Amino acid sequence: MTYHQRLWDIHTGTPHPFNDRAPAIDHGAGRPSPDRYHSKAFADAEWEKVFARSWLLACPLSDVREPGDFAKFDIGPESFIVVRATDGSLKAHYNVCPHRGSQLILADTGSIGQFTCPFHSWQFALDGQNIAVTDPETFRPEVLCHDHNLTSLRCEEAAGLVFVSMDPGIQPLQQWLAPILPQLELYDIGRMNVVQHKRSDWGANWKGGVDAFAETYHLHAVHPQTQCLMDDRTQIDLWPGGFSRQFVPFAQPSPRFPDQQGVNAGIEIMLKDAGIDPAQFHGSAQESRAAVQQAKRQRAAALGLDWDKFSDTQLSDSTIYSLFPNVQIGCHPEAVFLHRFVPHATDPNQFTYDTCILYRHIEGANLAAPAWMGLGADVDMTGETRPDIVRTALGEPPELGEVLDQDSELLPIVQAGARSRGFRGPLWSEQEARLRHFHAELDRMMAAD
Ligand SMILES: [Fe+2]
């Protein structure tokens, strides 16, 4: 099996600069200790040293476009509110009333004029300033002279995504994301809207989720149905800070798949998504990926879309980014898929898998979002109404489409084994280079003072 190849643009026969390989990073061949997957002590240290010192993806920009728009972001033991203030600036506050500590906001998203605590009705402006204490005359002055505004935290936006950080001294977000920011900006995520948002609880450590979605090595075993239309000869790039990228070729069979020539039903779906009638397509399965690229490019030109900025690979394949620590983004010009692996407040054997599909509706274009995203047929693609988050409890199938549901069944099995004293730590192949890179950054932060 080959890996670390550079994917070329088929129609020009040359490499597109977007696909340029990142300078090599070699983390050696070490075997990390397995306690990271189940130890409570490790999880507690990880919260302080990794999560409290990183930029964390809180919400897409579309949730907080207008003054008063807010989004609640729950992660580990914390809850945050991101809000567009009256002056148009973005703010983030801990979702905590300074009076007795009650949470202020219970809704996931919405629009509001001010925050009112559900416990004793203290009120706060969107910028976090206290504007009303109920019965202030019943407080001694030396009590109310303490700061009784909301506790705020760092909040910045880049590439259509809003991040928060609990670390007041953290470097600016643009600097944190620098290795991949220009690439993410190409997708105009700020002009996309949420069309589907699903949140499910899984019986595994959050890093088990990160690991499973950062490699295609398991496709043949867990998702054999993908072999007819997804190639596992991918390009992997690593950047400092734990960031990585992987191109996964679509619309061509894996070399593991027996029929390399016939246009199978899976490839037919991809041809249709690109606007090609499979009955009129006379090429082989080795030619379908190039046909998809060409058709998408022609269709975009006809619609006046600026898709020359994308390489052919970006049109047909999945371009997947890892944002350290807990985010992956599957990027396609039509839609992007945000995966967040959210640690549980107290249990290192559980995480919340939060998935959000963002789509840019273009009047008259009706471009299909990639089929692997598992969008329901009843989804409103206009983005005019922000859909509610669909929640699934631990042990229930998350109904994320066949492929992701297969992962949800497997991960608790991996977690159960990784907890055993018989497991001595992972042994990674070069197909799993993104995992080694992620854990190297995690270890670097865990070792810091
Ligand atoms: Fe998977």
Boltz pocket constraint, residues with backbone or C-beta under 6 A from the ligand:
constraints:
  - pocket:
      binder: B
      contacts: [[A, 212], [A, 215], [A, 218], [A, 222], [A, 223], [A, 403], [A, 407]]
      max_distance: 6.0
